[in-house]
Amino acid sequence: MATRGFTGRGGGSEATQERLPPGQFLESGFPVLSAGPTPRIQPDKWTFTLKDGIRPVKSWTWAEFNDLPQSKMTRDIHCVTTWSKFDTAWRGVLVDDILADAGIEAPTGFTLAHSFDGYTTNVPTEDLVGGRAMVALAYEGKPITPDHGGPARLLVPHLYFWKSAKWINGLQFTQKDELGFWELRGYHRYGDPWREQRYTND
């Protein structure tokens, strides 16, 4: 796991503490953590595919995906390694708008996110819809850098940040809750920061 970008703990005011989940500290930088090497994906090689089981429903090129309605989202994010960062600003395509463009409603209650590097993570479908999650294309008004998951990453800010899969290239609806990369290696299948669901039995 690559780790860099820590710049120190933030202040400890009462307002700050109320926004920090248990066991977290405020980070002013934006640490980089990855399960493996950083892939370098050129936009003209990027595609995003929505699947129902093994059946592709629809795919988009980078240009087609960027033509979808885009929304802004400013949220606190929380890493399982105990840092939190407040007020991160993102722009991208809500999962709701991806489904709308594909002309479907979510067919199952389980979703597996897929990335270009083979990484996967499972997220309940209800945590992806209703304006709760997006495929982010920009951070702080600029294209997302490769280290932070660019050109596009999943953003599910209310769960631990390993659920916000970097370098995303698809969402797959599954009939059961299929565990992803870290979940198969001892991380919690859901990952709620406020309940400290870091590891399998938390």
Order of alpha helices (4+ residues) and beta strands (2+ residues): beta-alpha-beta-beta-beta-beta-alpha-beta-beta-alpha-beta-beta-beta-beta-beta-beta
